[in-house]
């Protein structure tokens, strides 16, 4: 169907620019699909409608980051062996099949069978998505010049976030306050069909002649990444921070649905607002980092994360004004989240050893994603285990187990601030390579 064996061509300015457009199209179509399936209110509502409890609903959002952490180094090796474009096309083709099967899980048996199938298919989708992640940035590097990197990545990020937010807003309008199951299936099916567009855009990008930039093999590259103490310290910090902070957004969706009794379309629109927050955070992050520096930016991130979780802890009534307040808090959280992502990328690039950038980035992403996935996995286990008291009181204030988790997140984020001592931008120790460009 796709020509994966075409001879590499020399990159010209015109071919490079066309490749940029195709790559942006791939990011836009892919994001509308995979955000809907793995990191939005749609999949949580769908899981609960087919019989999943809070634990499995939360689990659906943990698989993508968890397997990015577990598999990205292996997939980076596979991408080098197979070719970036070939790996992306094959993994995305299989992902579309898994995605479509998710839509039809309600028809496969009764009881817990659809839920088990849903988790299994999302697991497969997440592993395949890791292959895409491993091949995506190296593929960009085959046609993006150093001068075009910043402007292009900003435009591409803006495009996919805006398109994904728009898709979720329209989905919210379509499903209504109390949607039947078939409406959620229609949204997911549309997401699967749109997601398939990623394959066609990637296939339209030609294979370019490139010179290998990394001079180290896989094992040697991993050893060099481990020997880079500042990079290892920063990776450990990212793991702890994301372990504390990454569960807030999906937990809020479940809290809105199960305790505050928000209408389903309101929940989906709030989910879309978080993407708008990511968009705004991406737009301002560069200016904030340039003005404040990485040190002050990271401190701001900790303070904001803890503040939002603390504020959510004190929200206990489901009213229109409450939903508006939750929306504003999640908007602030997602703006900060996007800033954290960009600040993290700045530091990873600055600390990575020249000649070993790919392995250093994969090493750092492993810790970053593992903390993210485990945050949601542990949260799902806490919700399902019954360890948290269903209700308790602070004076006259009634507190439920969801609020207990928000309080736990806030405390954990404050604890994670202790690990700033291993971040070179905060406490530089000794002499080490630090490429601020």
C-alpha positions, 0 to 999 in steps of 0.5 A: 500500500505504501512504498517503504523501499524508495531510494533516499533523496537529497534534501532540497529547500523545497522538499524540506518545506513540503516535508514540514507541512506533511509532518504537521498534518501527521501531528494534527490528525494523529493528535485528534485521535490519540488524545481522544483515546488515551488522555481525555474525558471521552475514554474515561466516560466510555470505560465507566459506561461499559462497566469499569469502576474508578480504578480501571477508568484511571488505569486507561489513562496511565498506560500510554505514559507508562509504556512510553517509559518502559519501552522507549529505549528499546523502540529507539534501538528498533527505529535505528534498525528498521528506519524511522518512517517504516517503523512509524507507518507499521506501528500506526497501521496496527494502532488503527486496528486496535483503536477501531476494536476499542469502539466495538468492545461493548459488543464482545460479551457482557460483565467484565469482558468488555472492560478487560478487552478495553484495557488490553487493546489500550495496552497494545495501542500504548506499546505501538504509540511508543514506537511512533514516539521513538521514530518521530523526532529522529524522522524530523531531524532528517529534514529539519535544519537547525535554524528551522527547528524552533519556529517549526516545533512551535507551529507544529505544537500549536497546530496539533493542540488547537485541533485536538481541543477543537475536536473535543469541544465539538465532541462535547457539543455532540454527546449532550448532558447524558449521552447514550453509549452509541454517541461515545462510540461515534466520537471514538470511531471518528477519532480512529478514522482521523487518527489514520490520517497520520499514516498517509501524511508520514508516507508522503514524507520522502526518505532523505539522505542523512549523515549519522550524527550519533557516533556511539552504539546502543550499549555504549550510548546507554553507558555514556548516558548513565555516566552523565551524572547531571543528566541522571540527577535531572532524570530522577527529579523528573520521575519524582515530580511526575509521580506526584503531579501527573494524576491530577487531570484524570482524577478530576474528570472522575471526581466531576463525574462521580462526586460533583455529578457534572453533565458529561458534555461539561466534563468533555468541554473541561477536558478540551479547556485543558488542551487550550491551557497546554496551547497557552502554556506552549506560547508563553513558556519560551518568554517565561524561561528566557525572563525567569530562567530555568531555576525560577520556572521550576520553582513556579511549577512546584508552587502552582502544582501544589496550589491547584491540588490544594484548591481542588481538595477544598471543592466539595459541591457540584454547582455551575460556579464550582464547575467554572472554578474547576475549569479555571484551576485545570486551565492554570494546571495545564498551562503550567504543565506545558511550561514544565514540558518545555522547560524539561526539554530545554534541560534535557538538550542542555545536559545531553552529551554531544554525539549521544543526544538520541540515547540521552533524550531517550534515557531522560524520557524513560524516567519522565514517562515512567513517573507519569504512568506510575502516578496514574497507576498508583492512583488507580490502585489506591481508588480500587483498593479501598485504602482511602476512607470513603469519607472523613471530616476536617472540623465541619468539612466533609471530605471524600476519598477523591479529595484525599488523593488531591491532598496526597498529590499536594503533599507529594509535590511539596516533597518532590521539591526536595529533589531540586537539589539534584537539578544542575540548574538549581544547584550546580555542582562541579564541572559538567557540560551544559549546552544552553543552546 
